[in-house]
Amino acid sequence: MVDQQTAAGTETPPAVSSRAGYLADLPTVLKILWTIWLTAVSVNVVVWALVSGTGGHLAYPWPVWVAGPYGAVLFAVSAGVVLFRRSRPPIAPPRPVNG
């Protein structure tokens, strides 16, 4: 048997979850800090790759010490901010003033 609501087309479509806006929830300060972190890690990995490539053997992977601790702290702070912002109740729209 076919459900009457489905046959009539009145059923609402399922919600589509999108991860495109995940980073959009971050404050500008955290976006800047993530950009600085990514730049510092990228420069260190490039220097490490050049040193390893020209030295003939793989050098100690010291960029991990640049990426790891600071990345972990940034991730923890970012996750905390996102969870805090998503747990707050939505702000009610302003009511019109009668007067």
C-alpha positions in Angstrom: 0.0 0.0 0.0 1.1 3.5 -0.8 0.9 6.1 1.9 -1.6 8.8 1.0 0.7 11.7 1.9 3.5 10.3 -0.2 1.3 9.7 -3.2 -0.1 13.3 -2.9 3.4 14.7 -2.8 2.8 16.6 0.5 5.6 15.0 2.4 8.5 17.3 3.2 11.9 16.3 1.8 14.5 15.1 4.3 16.9 17.6 5.6 20.2 17.7 3.8 23.2 18.1 6.0 25.9 20.2 4.6 29.5 20.5 5.9 30.2 23.5 3.7 29.4 25.9 6.5 31.4 24.1 9.2 34.3 26.6 9.1 31.9 29.5 8.6 30.9 29.1 12.3 34.4 30.0 13.5 35.1 33.6 14.6 37.4 35.7 12.5 40.2 35.5 15.1 40.2 31.7 14.9 40.2 31.7 11.1 43.2 34.0 11.2 45.0 31.8 13.7 44.3 28.7 11.5 45.7 30.5 8.5 48.9 31.4 10.4 49.2 27.8 11.6 48.8 26.4 8.1 51.3 28.9 6.7 53.9 28.0 9.4 53.4 24.3 9.0 53.6 24.6 5.1 56.8 26.6 5.3 58.4 24.1 7.7 57.3 21.0 5.6 58.8 22.6 2.5 62.1 23.4 4.2 62.1 19.8 5.7 61.5 18.4 2.2 64.3 20.5 0.7 66.7 19.4 3.5 65.7 15.8 3.1 65.9 15.9 -0.7 69.3 17.6 -0.9 70.8 15.6 2.0 70.3 12.2 0.4 68.3 10.8 3.3 65.1 11.6 5.2 65.8 14.1 8.0 64.2 13.9 11.4 60.5 15.0 10.8 60.8 18.1 13.0 57.8 19.8 11.3 55.6 17.5 13.4 56.7 19.5 16.5 55.5 22.7 14.8 52.2 21.2 13.6 51.2 19.0 16.4 51.0 20.9 19.7 49.8 24.2 18.2 47.4 22.4 15.9 46.0 20.4 18.9 45.5 23.5 20.9 43.8 25.3 18.0 41.6 22.3 17.3 40.5 22.1 21.0 39.7 25.8 21.1 37.9 25.7 17.8 35.8 22.7 18.8 34.9 24.3 22.1 33.8 27.5 20.4 31.7 25.7 17.8 30.1 23.5 20.4 29.4 26.5 22.6 27.9 28.5 19.7 25.7 25.6 18.6 24.4 24.8 22.1 23.0 28.3 22.6 19.3 28.8 21.8 18.6 30.7 18.7 18.1 34.4 19.0 14.5 35.4 18.6 13.9 38.0 15.8 13.0 41.4 17.1 9.3 42.1 17.5 7.8 45.2 15.8 7.2 48.2 18.0 3.6 49.3 18.0 3.5 53.0 18.5 
